[in-house]
Amino acid sequence: MLTSRALAAFLACSLVPLGGLGCFSEATAGGAMAKAEMHQSAHDRDFVIHAEDGSSVTIGPDTTLQFELEDGTLTSERSAGDLSVSDEGVILGSATDASAARYRWTQIHAIHTTNLQEGETIVAVVAVSAVVVGVIAIAAASRGKGGEVFVKVLELPIRVAARLPSGSQGSSSSGGSSSSSSSSSSGSSGSSGSSGAPSVDVDPFAPPPPEAKYMQPLFTDEAVRKASVQVVTSLDSAGTPWAKMTDVAPMGTALVALRLKDFFELGVGYRMVAPGAPGSSAYGLFLTRFDMLAHLDAKRYLVLVVGDSLGGGGHVSFHDQFDLGVRLRLYDDVSLGLFPFNPTYTRWKDSEWNALSTSRWSYPTRIELTASF
């Protein structure tokens, strides 16, 4: 069916960032302030380092870091969740790994970071999904070639997304898909990534490395785990302002989901809705929700949510809601969400209820309470 193929295409595009592809932003932080903020170990969530130009750079367990040394050479790239730090310096790995490269903070001139740019990735995913779904629709109408074209078209989002990252060698010229900022001295950080400076882990002329016994992981094990997968529970209540008596009225949802890479949520839940008929009772349905998340600020207090909820069951033949809203982190992993006027389509199994409802479309506003673990 066209619907199932379109959904599969959207999911294939949405999962692209989980494979390390997507739009990425690169930034450089230099100076004593940025290095001092890296000294603290055992962070239990993302933190922010401040560049000399006043910009803020988010550091999370999945952030790719590369250190630029005073002589202009670059260390190898490592995930922030793999690092160990102390007041003396940093180890590119575990403190117990004798082969891991070690550097004193006095040797480090700047810190290069690469983060997933969730907002641009969502735009790319939605755009590519629209192209894929459009081609599927055309193929389905061309007498039996839909399946063959569908398989070929699924290669499209992978090829497109593979060109979106700004690269891992410090270059920021990938057609505008990434944003770059620099706070180090104007000649050092700009030239180190493009002049072919060698990547090194061990400098034989470096001062004595920092002592491993004082080193602690930059992030806790729990923070590293949450960067990959979290369990999310949510409760919401919905209403339709200025609705007619015959409009469908979603009432509330309980849902549990998996959040992957702090970007994609896949959940299942149970929702109560009422048919657009005076005196009708509320009925339940099961639904599946697919959402993508984009953090709107460096400290990750505000998150944009874009996705879709599909369901049915009981007296409901088909239920579909487009999810668009924001979540505000209130405390640790507890957030409050607002989803205003989300388009919702509901079709009932009872033909009489369908006739009583002047429209199967409604535009409810949801208030959601979310907790992640």
C-alpha positions in Angstrom: 0.0 0.0 0.0 1.1 3.6 -0.6 0.6 4.5 3.0 2.9 1.8 4.3 5.6 2.6 1.7 5.4 6.3 2.5 5.8 5.6 6.2 8.7 3.3 5.6 10.4 6.0 3.5 9.9 8.6 6.2 11.4 6.2 8.8 14.3 5.4 6.6 15.1 9.1 6.2 14.6 9.8 10.0 17.0 7.0 11.0 19.8 8.6 8.9 21.2 10.6 11.8 21.4 7.5 14.0 24.0 6.1 11.5 26.3 9.1 11.9 25.0 11.0 9.0 23.1 14.3 9.0 23.9 18.0 9.2 26.7 18.9 11.6 27.9 22.2 13.1 31.6 22.8 13.8 33.0 25.3 16.4 36.3 26.1 17.9 36.9 27.3 21.5 40.3 28.5 22.6 41.9 30.3 25.5 42.1 29.7 29.2 38.4 30.0 29.9 37.4 27.2 27.5 40.1 24.9 28.8 39.3 25.6 32.5 35.7 24.6 31.9 36.9 21.2 30.6 38.8 20.4 33.8 35.7 19.3 35.7 35.1 15.5 35.5 32.0 13.3 35.9 29.5 15.5 34.2 26.0 13.9 34.4 24.6 15.8 31.4 25.7 18.0 28.5 27.6 21.2 29.5 28.6 24.4 27.8 32.1 25.9 27.3 32.4 29.6 26.4 34.5 30.8 23.5 36.4 34.0 23.7 34.1 35.7 21.2 31.2 35.2 23.7 29.6 32.2 21.8 28.6 29.0 23.6 29.5 25.5 22.5 27.6 22.5 23.8 29.7 19.5 24.9 27.9 16.1 25.2 29.1 12.5 25.3 28.5 12.3 21.6 30.3 15.5 20.7 33.4 14.8 18.6 36.4 16.7 20.0 39.8 17.4 18.4 42.5 19.3 20.3 44.8 21.7 18.5 48.2 21.9 20.2 50.4 25.0 20.5 52.5 24.0 17.5 49.4 23.7 15.3 49.2 20.0 15.1 45.9 18.2 15.7 45.2 15.2 17.9 43.0 12.4 16.6 39.2 12.9 16.9 37.5 11.3 19.9 34.0 11.3 21.4 33.8 13.4 24.5 32.4 10.4 26.4 35.7 8.6 25.9 37.9 11.3 27.5 39.4 11.4 31.0 40.4 14.8 32.5 42.0 16.5 35.5 43.3 19.9 36.5 46.6 18.9 34.8 45.4 17.7 31.4 43.4 15.3 29.3 43.7 11.6 28.2 42.2 10.6 24.9 40.7 7.5 26.4 40.5 5.8 29.7 42.9 6.7 32.5 43.8 3.0 32.8 44.7 2.7 29.1 48.5 3.1 29.1 48.6 3.5 25.3 46.2 6.5 25.2 47.7 9.8 24.3 48.0 12.4 27.2 48.3 16.1 27.0 48.7 18.9 29.6 46.3 21.8 29.3 49.3 24.1 28.7 50.0 22.2 25.5 46.5 22.8 24.1 45.8 25.9 22.1 42.2 25.3 21.0 39.3 22.7 21.2 37.5 21.8 17.9 34.0 20.4 18.3 31.5 18.8 16.0 27.8 18.4 17.0 24.7 17.1 15.1 22.8 20.1 13.9 19.3 18.8 14.7 17.3 21.6 13.2 18.9 21.4 9.8 18.9 17.6 9.9 15.1 17.7 10.5 14.6 20.0 7.5 16.7 17.7 5.4 14.9 14.6 6.5 11.4 16.2 5.9 12.5 17.5 2.5 14.0 14.2 1.4 11.0 12.3 2.7 8.7 14.5 0.7 10.7 13.7 -2.4 10.6 10.0 -1.7 6.9 9.9 -0.9 6.2 12.0 -4.1 8.2 9.5 -6.3 6.4 6.6 -4.6 3.0 8.1 -5.4 4.0 8.7 -9.1 5.4 5.1 -9.3 2.3 3.6 -7.7 0.3 5.2 -10.5 2.5 3.9 -13.2 1.0 0.4 -13.4 2.9 -2.0 -11.2 6.4 -0.4 -11.1 5.8 1.2 -7.7 7.6 -1.6 -5.8 10.7 -1.5 -8.0 11.0 2.3 -7.9 10.4 2.3 -4.2 13.4 0.1 -3.5 15.6 2.3 -5.7 14.3 5.6 -4.2 15.1 4.4 -0.7 18.8 4.9 -1.7 18.1 8.6 -2.2 18.0 9.8 1.4 21.2 7.9 2.2 23.1 9.5 -0.7 21.7 12.9 0.1 22.4 12.8 3.8 25.9 11.4 3.2 26.8 14.7 1.5 25.3 16.8 4.4 28.0 16.5 7.1 30.6 19.2 7.0 33.3 16.6 7.3 35.6 15.4 10.1 38.8 17.0 9.1 38.0 20.6 10.2 36.6 21.8 6.9 33.5 23.8 6.9 32.8 24.3 3.2 30.0 21.7 2.6 27.5 23.9 0.8 26.1 25.7 3.9 24.9 22.6 5.8 27.1 23.4 8.8 27.7 26.5 10.9 31.2 27.4 12.2 32.5 29.7 14.8 36.0 30.4 16.0 37.3 32.0 19.1 40.9 31.2 18.9 43.5 33.5 17.4 42.8 34.3 13.8 45.5 32.4 12.1 45.8 29.3 14.1 42.5 27.6 14.1 41.6 28.6 10.6 44.8 27.3 9.1 45.2 24.1 11.1 42.2 22.3 9.5 42.9 23.4 5.9 46.7 23.3 5.7 47.0 19.6 6.0 48.5 19.8 9.5 49.4 16.3 10.7 47.1 14.5 13.2 49.2 13.2 16.1 48.5 11.5 19.4 52.0 11.4 20.8 54.6 14.2 20.7 58.1 13.1 21.7 59.1 16.6 22.6 56.0 17.2 24.8 56.5 17.9 28.6 55.9 15.0 31.0 52.3 13.8 30.6 49.7 14.4 33.4 49.5 11.7 36.0 46.8 9.1 35.4 45.9 8.6 39.0 44.2 12.0 39.1 42.2 11.4 36.0 38.4 10.9 35.9 36.0 10.4 33.0 34.7 13.6 31.5 31.2 12.1 31.7 29.6 9.6 34.0 28.6 6.2 32.6 24.9 7.2 33.0 25.4 10.3 30.9 27.2 8.2 28.2 24.3 5.7 28.2 21.7 8.5 28.0 23.5 10.0 25.0 22.7 6.7 23.1 19.4 5.6 24.5 16.8 6.8 27.1 13.4 5.5 28.2 10.8 8.3 28.0 7.4 8.3 29.6 4.8 11.0 28.9 1.3 12.0 29.9 -0.7 14.6 28.0 -4.1 16.3 28.1 -5.6 17.8 25.0 -8.5 20.0 24.1 -9.8 21.8 21.0 -10.3 25.5 21.6 -13.3 27.0 19.8 -14.4 23.6 18.7 -17.8 22.8 17.4 -19.9 20.2 19.3 -19.5 17.8 16.4 -15.7 18.0 16.2 -13.5 15.1 17.3 -12.0 15.8 20.7 -8.7 14.1 21.7 -8.7 14.0 25.5 -5.4 12.4 26.7 -2.5 10.1 26.1 -0.2 7.9 28.1 3.0 6.9 26.2 6.3 5.2 26.6 9.1 5.7 24.1 12.8 5.1 23.4 14.9 8.2 22.7 17.9 7.4 20.4 20.9 9.6 20.2 18.9 12.4 21.8 17.4 13.0 18.4 14.7 10.4 17.5 11.9 9.1 19.6 9.9 5.9 18.9 7.0 5.3 21.2 3.7 3.4 21.8 0.8 4.5 23.8 -2.9 4.6 24.5 -5.1 7.6 23.7 -8.7 8.5 24.7 -10.8 10.3 22.1 -14.5 11.2 21.9 -16.6 11.2 18.7 -18.2 14.4 17.5 -21.7 13.6 18.8 -23.5 15.2 21.8 -23.4 12.9 24.8 -20.9 10.4 23.3 -18.5 8.7 25.6 -14.7 8.6 25.2 -13.1 5.6 23.6 -9.5 4.4 23.5 -7.1 3.6 20.8 -3.5 2.4 20.5 -1.0 4.6 18.7 2.6 4.7 17.6 4.5 8.0 17.6 7.6 8.9 15.7 9.3 12.2 16.7 12.5 14.1 15.9 14.0 16.5 18.4 16.0 19.8 17.8 17.6 21.6 20.7 17.1 25.4 20.4 19.6 26.6 22.9 23.2 25.7 23.9 22.1 24.6 27.4 19.4 22.4 25.9 16.5 23.7 28.0 14.2 24.2 25.0 13.5 21.5 22.4 11.5 21.6 19.2 9.5 18.4 18.5 8.4 17.4 15.0 6.8 14.0 14.2 3.6 12.1 13.7 1.3 9.8 15.7 -0.6 6.9 14.0 -3.2 4.6 15.6 -6.5 2.9 15.7 -8.5 0.2 17.5 -11.8 -0.3 19.2 -14.3 2.1 17.7 -11.6 4.0 15.8 -10.8 2.9 12.3 -7.8 5.3 11.7 -6.2 8.1 13.7 -3.4 10.3 12.6 -1.9 13.4 14.3 0.9 15.7 13.1 3.1 16.5 16.1 4.6 20.0 16.3 5.5 21.7 19.6 8.1 22.6 22.1 9.4 21.1 25.4 10.9 23.1 28.2 13.2 21.2 30.6 11.9 22.1 34.1 14.3 20.0 36.3 16.9 17.4 35.3 15.1 15.1 33.0 11.5 16.4 33.5 10.0 18.5 30.7 6.8 20.3 30.1 5.6 20.4 26.5 3.1 22.5 24.5 1.7 21.3 21.1 -0.7 24.0 19.8 -3.3 23.3 17.2 -1.8 20.0 15.8 -3.8 18.8 12.8 -5.6 15.5 13.6 -7.6 13.1 11.5 -9.9 10.5 13.0 -12.2 8.0 11.1 -14.7 6.0 13.1 -15.8 2.4 12.4 -19.4 3.4 13.2 -20.9 5.1 10.0 -23.4 6.9 12.2 -20.7 8.7 14.1 -18.9 9.6 10.9 -22.1 11.1 9.7 -22.6 13.1 12.9 -19.1 14.5 12.7 -19.2 17.5 10.4 -15.4 17.0 9.9 -13.0 14.2 10.6 -10.3 16.9 11.1 -9.7 18.6 14.4 -6.9 20.9 15.7 -6.4 20.1 19.4 -3.8 21.7 21.7 -1.9 19.3 24.0 -0.1 20.0 27.2 2.5 17.2 27.9 4.5 16.2 30.9 7.6 14.1 30.0 10.2 12.3 32.1 13.3 10.4 30.7 15.4 7.8 32.4 
